[in-house]
Amino acid sequence: MVHLMRETLDQGELTVKKRDREFTTFLDLKQEYHHEFINRLREYVQNFGPDWVLLEQSEDERESCAKDFVEAWGNLYWGTETNRQTHLLQDSLDEPESLCVYPERKIEIIEAVTILLERKARSILKGQTRQSLESVNTPSAPNIRPAAPSSAPQPAIRKMKRKKVERRSESPSSDDEFRRHSARKTTEPAQPIRPFNSIVVSPSPEREIPERSKPTARLQANTQDLTTFSTPTTASTGNGSSSAMSAQTHFLVTAFYQQVMSPIWLPYKKFTSSASFLSHMFSEGTLKNWDSGAYAQKEGVASVKFGWSDFEILIRPGHNQDLAMLMERLEKAWQDSEVSMDSNFYDGFKVLVFLHVKK
């Protein structure tokens, strides 16, 4: 009998157009280990793999990098009964015949990671291109256009899945076991994914989020001051939606060498330069004996990702356009959440900040 992971791959159901969470669900990983796995893969490429351009262009390079990564980390997630109980979904554990197990399913894991690497390479290179365009012509204020949050389920995807299920249900011999596996593998997180509700390895303290008020004013981005370094200041306490939204926004900061730790929750602050952003994040998010200020000024960078969408960006010292784009997207999300009253934002805006620290 063909393993259900093998069958899913052979039928081409896992593609670069799928969301990151659909890959980690295919690999049976719990939601709380999703971001750890994605960040670990990104860090592995940056430290040991080829550059993202080569990964995007060469399937051989992607396969080689995926193989090395799986051999390095496969045992941690899928290799032993204890590790599987810790990292894998309970629904998957209850169906051992379709469970992702290492090294038995090593080939399937490598194939999935290979596709994921192509997706990440495209996303990162697209972001770098967008940053270059922004540096040529940085707007004085963000051009905000109301739009539905990117985390909302797409109707086309829902229709495709519904038709797929209907076609299979019409055939009495249409391997019902595979249908159950596909539903579990691809739709377990398909309910509206709340931002960063389980980003950490261990439970993080819950935060009480103030009730939102209706928008009365739009936050204006202070990009004119982006050429100067200054200490971050707290968000405006005046009336209006920007104050309410900033009160619901937190930076969740993690350093690479702190993988097993929960992120540090920092309240939202306004920054006037990428250097001030990095200095503050390294100061608050790294060990006390770390020379965070000097490191951030010279070579420290931070990967930033929104918990409610696929947006991610690299903040580099001396590249204020990085911070300008980050703030533009954040302010747009603030406004979109007020326009649509989308439930994806009800528990606050969680911004994952991943510090790249070389020990």
C-alpha positions as MATLAB code, in Angstrom:
seq = 'MVHLMRETLDQGELTVKKRDREFTTFLDLKQEYHHEFINRLREYVQNFGPDWVLLEQSEDERESCAKDFVEAWGNLYWGTETNRQTHLLQDSLDEPESLCVYPERKIEIIEAVTILLERKARSILKGQTRQSLESVNTPSAPNIRPAAPSSAPQPAIRKMKRKKVERRSESPSSDDEFRRHSARKTTEPAQPIRPFNSIVVSPSPEREIPERSKPTARLQANTQDLTTFSTPTTASTGNGSSSAMSAQTHFLVTAFYQQVMSPIWLPYKKFTSSASFLSHMFSEGTLKNWDSGAYAQKEGVASVKFGWSDFEILIRPGHNQDLAMLMERLEKAWQDSEVSMDSNFYDGFKVLVFLHVKK';
ca = [
       0.000    0.000    0.000;
       1.332    3.428   -0.968;
       1.988    5.711    1.997;
      -0.334    8.705    2.033;
       2.539   11.202    2.115;
       3.913    9.589   -1.046;
       0.510    9.671   -2.704;
      -0.036   13.340   -1.807;
       3.307   14.293   -3.359;
       2.770   12.167   -6.464;
      -0.581   13.842   -7.067;
       1.097   17.257   -6.987;
      -0.973   18.604   -4.108;
       2.012   20.242   -2.395;
       3.212   23.160   -4.532;
       5.086   26.438   -4.117;
       1.716   28.214   -4.061;
       0.770   26.601   -0.752;
       1.212   28.529    2.482;
       4.071   27.732    4.836;
       1.656   26.244    7.355;
       0.393   23.738    4.785;
       3.939   22.404    4.448;
       4.445   21.999    8.185;
       1.014   20.400    8.486;
       1.947   17.948    5.732;
       4.969   17.120    7.901;
       2.602   16.615   10.887;
       4.199   19.416   12.945;
       2.157   21.098   15.652;
       1.242   24.749   15.214;
       3.574   25.780   18.045;
       6.577   24.382   16.154;
       5.641   25.899   12.793;
       7.649   29.131   13.107;
      10.574   27.363   14.759;
      10.825   24.981   11.810;
      10.524   27.714    9.154;
      13.086   29.937   10.906;
      15.425   26.989   11.401;
      15.278   26.226    7.676;
      15.951   29.868    6.772;
      18.883   30.063    9.175;
      20.296   26.813    7.844;
      20.321   28.201    4.305;
      21.923   31.463    5.404;
      24.640   29.715    7.418;
      25.361   26.555    5.422;
      23.480   26.600    2.120;
      23.884   28.352   -1.227;
      22.487   31.826   -1.762;
      18.777   32.291   -2.379;
      19.293   33.168   -6.056;
      20.967   29.825   -6.720;
      18.298   27.997   -4.726;
      15.569   29.640   -6.759;
      17.248   28.725  -10.049;
      18.592   25.220   -9.416;
      16.492   22.207   -8.412;
      19.679   20.215   -7.750;
      20.825   22.823   -5.227;
      17.414   22.773   -3.538;
      17.434   18.984   -3.284;
      20.980   18.938   -1.904;
      20.204   21.635    0.663;
      16.957   19.913    1.678;
      18.761   16.586    2.107;
      21.422   18.140    4.348;
      18.806   19.983    6.401;
      16.640   16.889    6.925;
      19.648   14.801    7.910;
      20.587   17.472   10.456;
      17.139   17.977   11.995;
      15.027   14.972   10.983;
      15.662   13.028   14.156;
      14.640   15.963   16.363;
      11.135   16.200   14.910;
      10.281   12.721   13.610;
      13.075   10.347   14.728;
      11.998    8.909   18.084;
       8.721    8.159   19.797;
       9.444   10.793   22.450;
      10.293   13.463   19.884;
       7.221   12.645   17.823;
       4.979   12.918   20.865;
       6.479   16.352   21.543;
       6.415   17.847   18.065;
       3.681   16.165   16.028;
      -0.070   16.664   15.808;
      -2.185   14.398   17.963;
      -4.476   13.570   15.026;
      -1.441   12.373   13.100;
      -0.168   10.314   16.025;
      -3.572    8.644   16.190;
      -3.088    7.414   12.596;
       0.348    5.730   12.664;
      -0.139    4.226    9.194;
       0.071    7.734    7.672;
       2.408    9.338   10.228;
       5.554   11.203    9.205;
       8.379    9.095   10.668;
      12.131    9.507   10.234;
      14.080    7.926    8.606;
      11.300    5.775    7.106;
       9.748    8.780    5.341;
      13.041   10.575    4.710;
      12.521   10.770    0.940;
       9.072   12.332    1.302;
      10.327   14.823    3.907;
      13.192   15.873    1.627;
      10.820   16.345   -1.311;
       8.512   18.529    0.785;
      11.421   20.637    2.075;
      12.743   20.974   -1.495;
       9.443   22.501   -2.616;
       9.368   24.704    0.485;
      12.879   25.982   -0.290;
      11.749   27.048   -3.755;
       8.795   28.871   -2.213;
      10.991   30.644    0.365;
      13.597   31.580   -2.253;
      10.949   33.174   -4.463;
       9.434   35.031   -1.520;
      12.758   36.373   -0.238;
      14.004   37.447   -3.680;
      10.690   39.126   -4.407;
      10.984   41.023   -1.125;
      14.531   42.119   -1.949;
      13.396   43.392   -5.350;
      10.588   45.342   -3.714;
      13.043   46.849   -1.213;
      15.307   47.973   -4.065;
      12.408   49.695   -5.787;
      11.400   51.374   -2.542;
      14.951   52.673   -2.021;
      14.814   54.386   -5.428;
      11.535   56.139   -4.746;
      10.529   56.042   -1.082;
       7.099   57.705   -0.581;
       6.739   60.430    1.999;
       3.775   58.612    3.464;
       2.338   55.138    2.947;
      -0.197   54.758    0.166;
      -2.884   52.874    2.033;
      -5.606   51.165    0.052;
      -8.257   49.175    1.910;
      -7.970   45.503    1.138;
      -8.916   42.249    2.754;
      -6.156   40.854    5.019;
      -3.943   38.390    3.202;
      -4.595   35.689    5.776;
      -8.251   35.359    4.786;
      -9.098   32.029    3.099;
      -9.302   32.296   -0.683;
     -12.634   31.294   -2.255;
     -10.873   29.559   -5.146;
      -9.039   27.287   -2.741;
     -12.231   26.459   -0.883;
     -14.004   25.642   -4.158;
     -11.142   23.459   -5.311;
     -11.133   21.496   -2.072;
     -14.915   21.154   -2.079;
     -14.943   19.834   -5.664;
     -12.144   17.449   -4.816;
     -14.025   16.003   -1.877;
     -17.223   15.738   -3.946;
     -15.441   13.855   -6.731;
     -13.949   11.387   -4.285;
     -17.234   10.864   -2.452;
     -18.923    9.899   -5.739;
     -16.622    6.896   -6.112;
     -17.173    4.097   -3.542;
     -13.590    2.880   -4.074;
     -11.881    6.264   -3.993;
      -9.512    5.426   -1.114;
     -11.399    7.000    1.752;
      -8.282    6.724    3.878;
      -6.456    9.126    1.562;
      -9.341   11.588    1.709;
      -9.159   11.624    5.488;
      -5.396   12.089    5.336;
      -5.670   14.929    2.811;
      -8.285   16.685    4.906;
      -6.145   16.363    7.998;
      -2.919   17.306    6.255;
      -4.172   20.339    4.372;
      -7.113   21.716    6.292;
      -6.169   21.266    9.933;
      -5.007   24.934   10.106;
      -7.375   26.131    7.375;
      -9.676   27.642    9.916;
      -8.726   31.323   10.154;
      -5.188   31.249   11.506;
      -4.935   33.715   14.374;
      -1.607   35.573   14.310;
       1.169   33.912   16.311;
      -1.286   32.133   18.617;
       1.312   29.391   19.065;
       4.574   30.787   17.817;
       6.690   29.648   20.765;
       8.119   26.348   21.888;
       6.783   26.792   25.396;
       3.649   28.669   26.417;
       4.113   32.420   26.580;
       2.222   34.629   29.034;
      -1.127   35.758   27.746;
      -1.587   39.443   27.192;
      -4.806   41.280   27.797;
      -5.574   43.282   24.662;
      -7.553   46.537   25.036;
     -10.834   46.739   23.168;
     -10.540   48.390   19.755;
     -12.194   51.675   19.056;
     -13.580   52.735   15.698;
     -11.047   54.617   13.528;
     -11.133   58.386   13.709;
      -7.690   59.222   12.370;
      -5.073   57.584   10.197;
      -1.535   57.209   11.475;
       0.899   59.232    9.370;
       4.248   57.580    8.790;
       7.154   59.735    9.846;
       9.416   58.785    6.988;
      10.924   62.261    6.751;
      13.002   61.497    9.867;
      14.212   58.113    8.633;
      17.665   59.489    7.842;
      18.449   60.183   11.486;
      19.166   57.890   14.398;
      17.089   58.359   17.501;
      15.925   56.441   20.532;
      12.484   54.862   20.032;
       9.578   56.651   21.582;
       6.340   55.216   22.814;
       3.319   55.292   20.542;
       1.030   58.276   20.631;
      -1.550   58.177   23.374;
      -3.931   60.486   21.580;
      -7.410   59.539   20.466;
      -8.006   57.652   17.236;
      -7.547   54.229   15.743;
      -3.733   54.481   15.472;
      -3.434   54.699   19.256;
      -5.805   51.775   19.749;
      -4.043   49.657   17.139;
      -0.539   50.393   18.432;
      -1.691   49.363   21.905;
      -2.610   45.980   20.442;
       0.729   45.560   18.649;
       3.664   43.645   20.129;
       7.081   42.625   18.866;
       7.918   39.004   19.744;
      11.724   38.901   19.760;
      13.855   35.755   19.498;
      17.585   35.354   18.862;
      18.887   32.410   16.848;
      20.879   30.947   19.748;
      17.720   31.110   21.912;
      15.728   28.625   19.787;
      14.479   26.687   22.806;
      13.265   29.824   24.580;
       9.979   31.636   24.287;
      10.101   35.032   22.560;
      10.362   38.262   24.499;
       7.218   40.389   24.246;
       7.966   44.062   23.630;
       5.228   46.710   23.367;
       4.977   48.657   20.146;
       7.257   51.683   19.752;
       7.835   54.102   16.898;
      11.293   54.046   15.351;
      12.820   56.689   13.117;
      15.610   54.606   11.591;
      16.531   50.998   10.984;
      19.537   51.476   13.279;
      17.335   52.528   16.199;
      15.015   49.574   15.550;
      17.898   47.078   15.534;
      19.607   48.642   18.539;
      16.429   48.401   20.606;
      15.632   44.842   19.523;
      19.155   43.571   20.174;
      19.264   45.371   23.516;
      15.980   43.875   24.720;
      16.123   40.529   22.949;
      19.641   39.228   23.623;
      21.663   38.225   26.631;
      22.697   40.944   29.067;
      26.420   40.410   28.468;
      25.954   40.754   24.699;
      27.290   43.988   23.205;
      23.981   44.473   21.429;
      24.382   48.141   20.553;
      27.739   47.731   18.854;
      26.645   44.539   17.106;
      23.451   46.101   15.758;
      25.350   49.117   14.439;
      27.990   47.049   12.628;
      26.446   43.858   11.281;
      23.259   42.864   13.082;
      20.156   42.235   11.008;
      16.665   41.056   11.878;
      14.095   39.047    9.941;
      10.602   40.391   10.598;
       7.404   38.517    9.786;
       3.753   39.321   10.414;
       1.785   36.629   12.185;
      -1.364   37.324   10.184;
       0.078   37.212    6.644;
       3.002   35.982    4.537;
       4.748   39.370    4.609;
       8.372   39.199    5.735;
      11.318   41.546    5.406;
      14.967   41.809    6.438;
      15.813   44.941    8.462;
      19.402   46.021    7.794;
      21.387   48.785    9.495;
      21.714   51.820    7.262;
      18.778   50.775    5.067;
      15.958   52.951    6.344;
      13.749   51.933    3.433;
      13.450   48.515    5.127;
      11.866   50.109    8.182;
       9.713   52.383    6.011;
       8.228   49.395    4.204;
       7.667   47.544    7.484;
       5.772   50.495    8.948;
       3.775   50.983    5.753;
       2.587   47.374    5.821;
       1.844   47.507    9.553;
      -0.225   50.675    9.247;
      -2.083   49.149    6.302;
      -2.914   46.110    8.425;
      -4.158   48.399   11.192;
      -6.510   50.136    8.805;
      -7.630   46.935    7.094;
      -8.552   45.375   10.426;
     -10.769   48.346   11.253;
     -12.373   48.399    7.817;
     -13.172   44.686    7.747;
     -13.362   44.032   11.508;
     -11.615   40.771   10.652;
     -11.456   38.226   13.468;
      -7.855   37.373   12.552;
      -6.757   40.455   14.483;
      -8.957   40.130   17.552;
      -6.114   39.028   19.813;
      -3.687   41.695   18.677;
      -0.986   42.263   16.084;
       1.997   40.033   16.763;
       5.167   40.850   14.836;
       7.835   38.145   14.953;
      11.351   39.606   15.131;
      14.096   37.045   14.591;
      17.573   38.363   15.438;
      20.474   36.928   13.468;
      23.180   36.559   16.093;
      26.608   35.066   15.491;
      28.012   33.662   18.681;
];
